[in-house]
Amino acid sequence: MILRTQKWGTVATAALLLAALSGCTIAIPEPAPTDVETTVAPTYAPPSVLAGHDAGAVAAAPMTFEAGKTLQFGEPVSFADALGQPTEGSMSTPGPPEWKLLKNNVAGQSQYSNAGGCLLAYWTTSNQGPLIEAGDDKTSTTELMKYLIPSVTESSLHETTLPWAGEPGAKNPGISFLAFNTKAAKDVMASTLWARLLGNADTGLVATLACPTDALLTATTPKMMAKLSVAPPSN
């Protein structure tokens, strides 16, 4: 069964993200009341309708950072997963699922583990106006990464892709993400954090995978990609 999860305003701090794969909430404090009324321009106020929007064409094309401008305004994007489905076995007999569900959409986050000791988590966020650079998803994604990992440098981020499809494992184009890698060390698992902030959709997408060794992380990443995708909006 395909699972879709969505959480408005949930992200994670870097230390808890890489060590415990847990999340926290972006809290944008309201200004203190004053005696003088003031008018503050909205941080991010895109038009509500994108003229000539073709959802089918958007879903069929790679969702590059530049292509983020083709998404309908305000239409959220979510993950789709088949992580709990049986794996293909010998003689066409499915084997047990490779991934074990630990948390299913708890505070907006889903978590899995596998027999090799790897931990996987993914979640979405919204109301990301302060991080969004209108019309520039790559800059917006960099800002999301800096929020998640305050010590991160832009030179340590690299562009990669996740599947862009409603059905994980199907032949599909990709969606561009920025990724940050951490090598294994004493008491520290090797890990990758992927993030993408879609300005038009006002959606942040975050996934993390942590494994006991660098080699295991490298071997497990494509297996994760075969079971986890980003589902384009249908309309």
Backbone as CSV, one residue per row, in Angstrom:
resi,resn,N_x,N_y,N_z,CA_x,CA_y,CA_z,C_x,C_y,C_z
1,MET,0.852,-1.184,0.000,0.000,0.000,0.000,0.885,1.229,0.000
2,ILE,0.512,2.232,-0.745,1.283,3.459,-0.814,0.883,4.346,0.355
3,LEU,1.861,4.830,1.095,1.603,5.711,2.220,2.001,7.116,1.840
4,ARG,1.215,8.065,2.173,1.544,9.467,1.925,1.475,10.192,3.262
5,THR,2.486,10.989,3.559,2.475,11.717,4.813,2.724,13.175,4.536
6,GLN,2.178,14.012,5.413,2.321,15.429,5.245,2.249,16.084,6.612
7,LYS,3.141,16.997,6.910,3.147,17.685,8.186,3.392,19.149,7.949
8,TRP,2.556,19.981,8.497,2.689,21.409,8.305,3.601,21.958,9.387
9,GLY,4.737,22.491,8.981,5.616,23.203,9.883,6.557,22.336,10.679
10,THR,6.835,21.077,10.302,7.710,20.216,11.077,9.062,20.102,10.406
11,VAL,10.163,20.380,11.129,11.516,20.181,10.638,12.315,19.578,11.755
12,ALA,13.637,19.472,11.605,14.448,18.891,12.664,15.712,19.679,12.831
13,THR,16.218,19.775,14.049,17.519,20.365,14.295,18.569,19.373,13.870
14,ALA,19.772,19.879,13.551,20.787,18.998,12.976,21.203,17.893,13.921
15,ALA,21.462,18.209,15.180,21.962,17.186,16.096,20.961,16.072,16.293
16,LEU,19.705,16.426,16.560,18.688,15.394,16.756,18.385,14.683,15.454
17,LEU,18.478,15.421,14.350,18.173,14.833,13.044,19.110,13.692,12.719
18,LEU,20.432,13.917,12.890,21.407,12.910,12.504,21.583,11.839,13.562
19,ALA,21.329,12.187,14.840,21.549,11.220,15.909,20.307,10.411,16.221
20,ALA,19.134,11.047,16.194,17.915,10.366,16.629,16.810,10.382,15.599
21,LEU,17.018,11.078,14.467,16.006,11.161,13.409,14.676,11.647,13.952
22,SER,14.719,12.677,14.793,13.492,13.230,15.354,13.308,14.646,14.869
23,GLY,12.089,15.222,15.038,11.782,16.535,14.489,11.394,17.540,15.540
24,CYS,11.383,18.809,15.127,10.883,19.882,15.981,10.094,20.827,15.101
25,THR,9.496,21.855,15.668,8.594,22.720,14.924,9.230,24.073,14.646
26,ILE,9.078,24.548,13.416,9.477,25.913,13.120,8.454,26.832,13.757
27,ALA,8.895,27.657,14.664,7.984,28.580,15.324,8.320,29.991,14.889
28,ILE,7.442,30.619,14.160,7.632,31.996,13.749,6.877,32.872,14.751
29,PRO,7.585,33.520,15.713,6.895,34.261,16.766,6.125,35.441,16.222
30,GLU,4.956,35.677,16.809,4.171,36.847,16.436,4.751,38.079,17.130
31,PRO,4.731,39.239,16.461,5.280,40.435,17.085,4.469,40.845,18.304
32,ALA,5.158,41.414,19.269,4.479,41.869,20.482,3.531,43.005,20.136
33,PRO,2.371,43.097,20.822,1.415,44.160,20.529,1.996,45.531,20.848
34,THR,1.659,46.510,20.030,2.115,47.879,20.269,0.914,48.808,20.253
35,ASP,1.141,50.042,20.664,0.058,51.022,20.711,-0.211,51.625,19.339
36,VAL,0.736,51.441,18.415,0.592,52.037,17.100,0.362,50.928,16.074
37,GLU,-0.692,51.051,15.313,-0.974,50.048,14.298,-0.003,50.210,13.137
38,THR,0.547,49.098,12.699,1.456,49.120,11.557,1.017,48.074,10.548
39,THR,1.381,48.286,9.321,1.056,47.342,8.259,2.344,46.710,7.772
40,VAL,2.424,45.386,7.878,3.616,44.662,7.477,3.318,43.875,6.209
41,ALA,4.146,44.059,5.202,3.939,43.340,3.947,4.193,41.857,4.163
42,PRO,3.419,40.981,3.549,3.638,39.540,3.710,5.013,39.140,3.202
43,THR,5.609,38.150,3.873,6.933,37.685,3.477,6.899,37.011,2.119
44,TYR,5.821,36.266,1.875,5.735,35.516,0.620,4.283,35.441,0.216
45,ALA,3.927,36.122,-0.860,2.528,36.164,-1.280,2.431,35.977,-2.784
46,PRO,2.615,34.744,-3.265,2.536,34.492,-4.705,1.094,34.529,-5.183
47,PRO,0.875,34.673,-6.483,-0.497,34.584,-7.008,-1.055,33.199,-6.751
48,SER,-2.380,33.109,-6.671,-3.009,31.841,-6.311,-3.248,30.930,-7.506
49,VAL,-3.173,31.456,-8.717,-3.449,30.652,-9.905,-2.293,30.794,-10.888
50,LEU,-1.807,29.679,-11.387,-0.755,29.682,-12.402,-1.418,29.466,-13.748
51,ALA,-1.370,30.463,-14.594,-2.057,30.399,-15.886,-1.523,29.258,-16.739
52,GLY,-2.436,28.510,-17.370,-2.048,27.444,-18.269,-1.406,26.255,-17.583
53,HIS,-1.698,26.041,-16.312,-1.061,24.946,-15.570,-1.495,23.595,-16.130
54,ASP,-0.515,22.727,-16.372,-0.765,21.384,-16.897,-0.109,20.398,-15.936
55,ALA,-0.903,19.841,-15.006,-0.359,18.959,-13.975,0.281,17.718,-14.588
56,GLY,-0.310,17.190,-15.660,0.237,16.000,-16.291,1.619,16.251,-16.874
57,ALA,1.793,17.395,-17.517,3.091,17.732,-18.100,4.131,17.956,-17.014
58,VAL,3.721,18.570,-15.910,4.642,18.805,-14.793,5.096,17.481,-14.202
59,ALA,4.168,16.534,-14.051,4.506,15.233,-13.470,5.407,14.415,-14.386
60,ALA,5.316,14.638,-15.690,6.074,13.839,-16.653,7.476,14.367,-16.896
61,ALA,7.766,15.573,-16.411,9.070,16.194,-16.652,9.906,16.183,-15.379
62,PRO,11.238,16.168,-15.506,12.079,16.242,-14.310,11.776,17.500,-13.509
63,MET,11.645,17.348,-12.195,11.371,18.494,-11.333,12.716,19.075,-10.857
64,THR,13.385,19.758,-11.797,14.634,20.429,-11.468,14.346,21.620,-10.553
65,PHE,15.394,22.251,-10.072,15.169,23.446,-9.253,14.482,24.521,-10.073
66,GLU,14.882,24.682,-11.324,14.259,25.670,-12.193,12.799,25.316,-12.470
67,ALA,12.499,24.015,-12.600,11.133,23.578,-12.913,10.176,23.785,-11.755
68,GLY,10.687,24.093,-10.589,9.798,24.350,-9.455,8.790,25.449,-9.733
69,LYS,9.144,26.340,-10.652,8.232,27.437,-10.993,7.020,26.960,-11.782
70,THR,7.036,25.711,-12.260,5.897,25.194,-13.029,4.818,24.586,-12.137
71,LEU,5.097,24.447,-10.841,4.100,23.897,-9.922,3.005,24.917,-9.645
72,GLN,1.802,24.408,-9.415,0.680,25.270,-9.062,0.927,25.878,-7.698
73,PHE,0.593,27.144,-7.526,0.783,27.814,-6.252,-0.121,27.209,-5.176
74,GLY,0.460,26.928,-4.028,-0.308,26.469,-2.875,-0.742,25.027,-2.930
75,GLU,-0.376,24.282,-3.983,-0.749,22.867,-4.090,0.363,22.037,-3.459
76,PRO,0.136,21.442,-2.274,1.218,20.755,-1.567,1.704,19.509,-2.297
77,VAL,2.941,19.147,-2.019,3.573,17.955,-2.585,3.944,17.039,-1.427
78,SER,3.870,15.726,-1.632,4.123,14.795,-0.532,4.967,13.613,-1.000
79,PHE,5.460,12.855,-0.028,6.165,11.613,-0.316,5.163,10.483,-0.562
80,ALA,5.590,9.476,-1.295,4.849,8.222,-1.428,5.836,7.106,-1.135
81,ASP,5.420,6.113,-0.322,6.367,5.046,-0.014,5.752,3.667,-0.155
82,ALA,6.616,2.730,-0.498,6.254,1.318,-0.565,7.233,0.531,0.298
83,LEU,7.749,1.170,1.329,8.792,0.570,2.161,8.296,-0.670,2.901
84,GLY,7.013,-0.721,3.220,6.478,-1.856,3.958,6.018,-3.002,3.080
85,GLN,6.174,-2.875,1.776,5.739,-3.935,0.877,6.776,-5.047,0.806
86,PRO,6.351,-6.279,0.555,7.290,-7.404,0.454,8.310,-7.190,-0.658
87,THR,9.486,-7.757,-0.468,10.508,-7.709,-1.505,10.297,-8.860,-2.479
88,GLU,10.866,-8.721,-3.663,10.764,-9.795,-4.646,11.618,-10.975,-4.196
89,GLY,11.036,-12.177,-4.217,11.764,-13.369,-3.793,12.015,-14.318,-4.944
90,SER,12.573,-15.460,-4.641,12.835,-16.457,-5.683,11.532,-17.101,-6.128
91,MET,11.502,-17.576,-7.369,10.340,-18.257,-7.931,9.086,-17.390,-7.846
92,SER,9.316,-16.056,-7.953,8.210,-15.083,-7.938,7.423,-15.085,-6.631
93,THR,8.000,-15.630,-5.581,7.340,-15.598,-4.272,7.892,-14.441,-3.459
94,PRO,7.064,-13.467,-3.109,7.577,-12.309,-2.370,8.160,-12.719,-1.021
95,GLY,9.265,-12.076,-0.664,9.852,-12.289,0.648,9.337,-11.260,1.634
96,PRO,9.791,-11.287,2.871,9.336,-10.313,3.864,9.815,-8.905,3.512
97,PRO,9.125,-7.880,3.974,9.565,-6.511,3.694,10.986,-6.279,4.207
98,GLU,11.762,-5.552,3.431,13.131,-5.233,3.846,13.138,-4.191,4.949
99,TRP,12.108,-3.329,4.956,12.050,-2.238,5.912,10.958,-2.489,6.947
100,LYS,11.287,-2.239,8.205,10.339,-2.405,9.315,9.849,-1.030,9.759
101,LEU,8.540,-0.864,9.811,7.963,0.409,10.211,8.136,0.629,11.710
102,LEU,8.725,1.753,12.084,8.893,2.119,13.492,7.860,3.144,13.930
103,LYS,7.623,4.156,13.078,6.631,5.185,13.366,5.920,5.528,12.070
104,ASN,4.610,5.577,12.130,3.812,5.889,10.950,3.154,7.245,11.114
105,ASN,3.747,8.246,10.484,3.196,9.600,10.519,2.983,10.090,11.948
106,VAL,3.977,9.906,12.800,3.938,10.417,14.171,4.518,11.820,14.161
107,ALA,3.694,12.796,14.536,4.086,14.211,14.435,4.559,14.528,13.019
108,GLY,3.936,13.839,12.041,4.238,14.104,10.646,5.419,13.347,10.086
109,GLN,6.080,12.548,10.909,7.279,11.849,10.462,7.060,10.343,10.466
110,SER,7.548,9.680,9.413,7.534,8.222,9.349,8.971,7.719,9.438
111,GLN,9.162,6.626,10.194,10.495,6.077,10.409,10.496,4.573,10.139
112,TYR,11.605,4.111,9.571,11.793,2.692,9.276,13.202,2.273,9.679
113,SER,13.373,0.957,9.862,14.707,0.391,10.060,14.822,-0.859,9.198
114,ASN,16.060,-1.316,8.960,16.239,-2.574,8.236,17.173,-3.489,9.018
115,ALA,17.362,-4.684,8.507,18.137,-5.690,9.230,19.602,-5.301,9.371
116,GLY,20.100,-4.427,8.496,21.487,-4.004,8.565,21.754,-2.922,9.586
117,GLY,20.687,-2.476,10.278,20.856,-1.435,11.286,20.710,-0.028,10.759
118,CYS,20.229,0.129,9.525,20.015,1.457,8.954,18.681,2.031,9.442
119,LEU,18.637,3.333,9.595,17.441,4.050,10.022,17.064,5.067,8.949
120,LEU,15.800,5.078,8.586,15.289,5.966,7.556,14.128,6.764,8.116
121,ALA,14.086,8.046,7.823,12.951,8.886,8.226,12.665,9.889,7.116
122,TYR,11.396,10.257,6.975,11.047,11.307,6.019,9.830,12.070,6.520
123,TRP,9.720,13.329,6.111,8.579,14.163,6.497,8.493,15.372,5.580
124,THR,7.378,16.086,5.645,7.189,17.309,4.873,6.899,18.460,5.814
125,THR,7.120,19.670,5.312,6.829,20.878,6.082,6.061,21.860,5.206
126,SER,5.413,22.823,5.827,4.778,23.904,5.070,4.916,25.195,5.864
127,ASN,4.281,26.273,5.356,4.398,27.590,5.991,5.864,27.988,6.134
128,GLN,6.609,27.834,5.045,8.047,28.088,5.044,8.413,29.449,4.482
129,GLY,7.466,30.384,4.477,7.683,31.691,3.872,9.016,32.347,4.177
130,PRO,9.460,32.383,5.445,10.728,33.053,5.754,11.940,32.434,5.058
131,LEU,11.831,31.182,4.615,12.959,30.513,3.960,12.874,30.564,2.443
132,ILE,11.739,31.000,1.909,11.507,30.927,0.472,12.023,32.162,-0.253
133,GLU,12.822,31.939,-1.274,13.218,32.967,-2.225,12.332,32.759,-3.448
134,ALA,11.353,33.634,-3.638,10.352,33.431,-4.685,11.004,33.200,-6.041
135,GLY,10.592,32.105,-6.712,11.095,31.794,-8.033,12.469,31.154,-8.063
136,ASP,13.032,30.837,-6.903,14.397,30.282,-6.842,14.419,29.139,-5.832
137,ASP,14.051,27.938,-6.289,13.977,26.792,-5.375,15.347,26.375,-4.846
138,LYS,16.399,26.572,-5.632,17.713,26.140,-5.148,18.171,26.991,-3.978
139,THR,18.001,28.292,-4.087,18.347,29.164,-2.964,17.459,28.867,-1.762
140,SER,16.170,28.639,-2.023,15.242,28.318,-0.929,15.658,27.020,-0.244
141,THR,16.066,26.027,-1.028,16.489,24.752,-0.459,17.766,24.914,0.351
142,THR,18.674,25.752,-0.115,19.887,26.024,0.647,19.543,26.637,1.994
143,GLU,18.579,27.534,2.008,18.147,28.146,3.270,17.523,27.108,4.197
144,LEU,16.763,26.159,3.644,16.192,25.092,4.457,17.306,24.246,5.062
145,MET,18.320,23.929,4.275,19.451,23.155,4.780,20.158,23.901,5.914
146,LYS,20.331,25.196,5.753,20.989,25.996,6.794,20.148,26.024,8.065
147,TYR,18.828,25.968,7.912,17.969,25.914,9.088,18.103,24.567,9.788
148,LEU,18.108,23.500,9.005,18.210,22.161,9.583,19.570,21.918,10.229
149,ILE,20.622,22.403,9.568,21.990,22.202,10.045,22.672,23.568,10.057
150,PRO,22.565,24.326,11.149,23.091,25.698,11.180,24.566,25.817,10.808
151,SER,25.355,24.769,11.054,26.793,24.845,10.777,27.153,24.476,9.344
152,VAL,26.166,24.105,8.534,26.451,23.628,7.184,26.994,24.761,6.307
153,THR,27.873,24.417,5.378,28.375,25.372,4.395,27.842,24.972,3.025
154,GLU,27.643,25.950,2.157,27.091,25.650,0.837,27.997,24.705,0.052
155,SER,29.306,24.802,0.277,30.235,23.946,-0.460,30.120,22.472,-0.065
156,SER,29.513,22.201,1.106,29.355,20.815,1.550,28.071,20.180,1.042
157,LEU,27.246,20.953,0.359,25.993,20.437,-0.191,26.202,20.028,-1.646
158,HIS,25.565,18.943,-2.052,25.650,18.555,-3.449,24.262,18.231,-3.982
159,GLU,24.088,18.498,-5.269,22.791,18.273,-5.905,22.643,16.807,-6.282
160,THR,21.469,16.255,-6.028,21.165,14.871,-6.381,19.683,14.784,-6.719
161,THR,19.194,13.604,-7.020,17.783,13.456,-7.369,17.145,12.314,-6.603
162,LEU,15.864,12.461,-6.331,15.012,11.395,-5.821,13.958,11.121,-6.891
163,PRO,13.297,9.952,-6.838,12.257,9.663,-7.832,11.087,10.660,-7.742
164,TRP,10.569,11.049,-8.888,9.440,11.988,-9.001,8.280,11.208,-9.604
165,ALA,7.534,10.495,-8.732,6.482,9.603,-9.221,5.513,9.254,-8.107
166,GLY,4.259,9.058,-8.470,3.254,8.667,-7.483,3.382,7.224,-7.055
167,GLU,4.034,6.390,-7.883,4.212,4.978,-7.571,5.703,4.691,-7.430
168,PRO,6.202,4.478,-6.201,7.620,4.182,-6.027,8.043,2.957,-6.826
169,GLY,9.230,3.036,-7.397,9.759,1.920,-8.171,9.410,1.955,-9.639
170,ALA,8.437,2.768,-10.024,8.062,2.862,-11.435,9.080,3.712,-12.182
171,LYS,9.153,3.509,-13.498,10.033,4.325,-14.314,9.543,5.758,-14.253
172,ASN,10.446,6.676,-13.936,10.012,8.047,-13.685,11.161,9.014,-13.853
173,PRO,10.839,10.301,-14.013,11.889,11.319,-13.967,12.300,11.560,-12.514
174,GLY,13.219,12.463,-12.291,13.687,12.729,-10.934,13.323,14.124,-10.468
175,ILE,13.413,14.341,-9.169,13.224,15.652,-8.572,14.525,16.039,-7.883
176,SER,15.001,17.234,-8.159,16.284,17.690,-7.622,16.196,17.989,-6.125
177,PHE,17.191,17.511,-5.397,17.349,17.775,-3.971,18.777,18.256,-3.725
178,LEU,19.004,18.861,-2.568,20.349,19.055,-2.064,20.584,18.002,-0.990
179,ALA,21.796,17.491,-0.918,22.121,16.441,0.045,23.349,16.824,0.857
180,PHE,23.385,16.316,2.084,24.525,16.536,2.980,24.922,15.192,3.563
181,ASN,26.200,14.840,3.431,26.690,13.538,3.894,27.534,13.668,5.153
182,THR,27.415,12.685,6.030,28.255,12.580,7.212,28.895,11.198,7.211
183,LYS,30.207,11.134,7.347,30.903,9.848,7.351,30.813,9.200,8.726
184,ALA,30.881,7.872,8.730,30.830,7.127,9.983,32.088,7.401,10.813
185,ALA,31.914,7.428,12.121,33.016,7.611,13.062,32.624,6.891,14.344
186,LYS,33.471,6.943,15.334,33.159,6.284,16.587,31.864,6.852,17.164
187,ASP,30.892,5.984,17.395,29.583,6.348,17.942,28.778,7.252,17.011
188,VAL,29.170,7.355,15.759,28.441,8.183,14.783,28.183,7.347,13.539
189,MET,26.934,7.246,13.126,26.602,6.492,11.920,26.839,7.352,10.684
190,ALA,27.159,6.701,9.591,27.198,7.392,8.306,25.771,7.802,7.947
191,SER,25.607,8.974,7.364,24.249,9.428,7.095,24.202,10.370,5.906
192,THR,23.028,10.447,5.309,22.737,11.433,4.272,21.419,12.099,4.612
193,LEU,21.396,13.410,4.472,20.163,14.170,4.617,19.847,14.789,3.266
194,TRP,18.628,14.551,2.776,18.154,15.142,1.527,17.078,16.183,1.845
195,ALA,17.090,17.312,1.150,16.061,18.329,1.365,15.746,19.040,0.063
196,ARG,14.488,19.436,-0.071,14.042,20.250,-1.217,12.924,21.157,-0.716
197,LEU,13.029,22.431,-1.009,11.967,23.380,-0.686,11.346,23.851,-1.990
198,LEU,10.058,23.540,-2.153,9.301,23.912,-3.347,8.536,25.192,-3.041
199,GLY,9.032,26.321,-3.553,8.443,27.614,-3.203,6.995,27.751,-3.622
200,ASN,6.669,27.424,-4.879,5.289,27.551,-5.347,4.338,26.703,-4.517
201,ALA,4.760,25.487,-4.168,3.915,24.572,-3.407,3.970,24.844,-1.912
202,ASP,4.873,25.725,-1.475,5.069,25.996,-0.046,5.264,24.685,0.712
203,THR,6.113,23.820,0.167,6.340,22.504,0.752,7.835,22.239,0.877
204,GLY,8.254,21.835,2.067,9.611,21.363,2.264,9.592,19.855,2.382
205,LEU,10.519,19.183,1.727,10.617,17.729,1.746,11.965,17.353,2.346
206,VAL,11.947,16.504,3.370,13.182,16.121,4.049,13.205,14.610,4.251
207,ALA,14.347,13.993,3.965,14.534,12.563,4.225,15.942,12.362,4.766
208,THR,16.097,11.393,5.665,17.413,11.060,6.190,17.583,9.549,6.184
209,LEU,18.806,9.113,5.927,19.161,7.703,5.997,20.486,7.609,6.740
210,ALA,20.526,6.800,7.792,21.739,6.612,8.582,22.034,5.122,8.698
211,CYS,23.300,4.746,8.463,23.725,3.342,8.511,25.020,3.226,9.319
212,PRO,25.298,2.045,9.860,26.486,1.880,10.704,27.808,2.169,10.000
213,THR,27.900,1.940,8.674,29.149,2.160,7.959,28.890,2.944,6.676
214,ASP,29.963,3.544,6.155,29.855,4.278,4.897,29.450,3.348,3.755
215,ALA,30.063,2.158,3.727,29.757,1.210,2.647,28.301,0.780,2.683
216,LEU,27.774,0.555,3.876,26.376,0.134,3.994,25.437,1.257,3.586
217,LEU,25.787,2.481,3.912,24.969,3.624,3.489,24.932,3.702,1.962
218,THR,26.081,3.535,1.329,26.151,3.593,-0.125,25.310,2.487,-0.762
219,ALA,25.376,1.285,-0.188,24.636,0.152,-0.748,23.144,0.260,-0.491
220,THR,22.749,0.881,0.604,21.337,0.943,0.994,20.598,2.083,0.313
221,THR,21.298,3.141,-0.059,20.637,4.314,-0.644,19.800,3.972,-1.878
222,PRO,20.312,3.234,-2.874,19.456,2.915,-4.027,18.271,2.025,-3.668
223,LYS,18.424,1.188,-2.640,17.291,0.372,-2.204,16.196,1.251,-1.606
224,MET,16.596,2.289,-0.887,15.626,3.241,-0.359,14.915,3.965,-1.498
225,MET,15.708,4.396,-2.517,15.140,5.145,-3.636,14.117,4.324,-4.414
226,ALA,14.262,2.993,-4.394,13.321,2.125,-5.103,11.984,2.023,-4.385
227,LYS,11.952,2.436,-3.113,10.740,2.299,-2.302,10.167,3.633,-1.842
228,LEU,10.867,4.721,-2.119,10.427,6.040,-1.661,10.505,7.036,-2.810
229,SER,9.435,7.779,-3.040,9.433,8.759,-4.105,8.697,10.014,-3.653
230,VAL,8.767,11.046,-4.470,7.997,12.266,-4.258,6.862,12.266,-5.272
231,ALA,5.633,12.336,-4.790,4.465,12.224,-5.662,4.050,13.589,-6.187
232,PRO,4.035,13.780,-7.507,3.584,15.058,-8.069,2.094,15.275,-7.793
233,PRO,1.660,16.527,-7.634,0.223,16.799,-7.491,-0.511,16.324,-8.749
234,SER,-1.695,15.776,-8.572,-2.450,15.257,-9.723,-3.225,16.336,-10.445
235,ASN,-3.509,17.452,-9.770,-4.215,18.551,-10.443,-3.959,19.830,-9.697
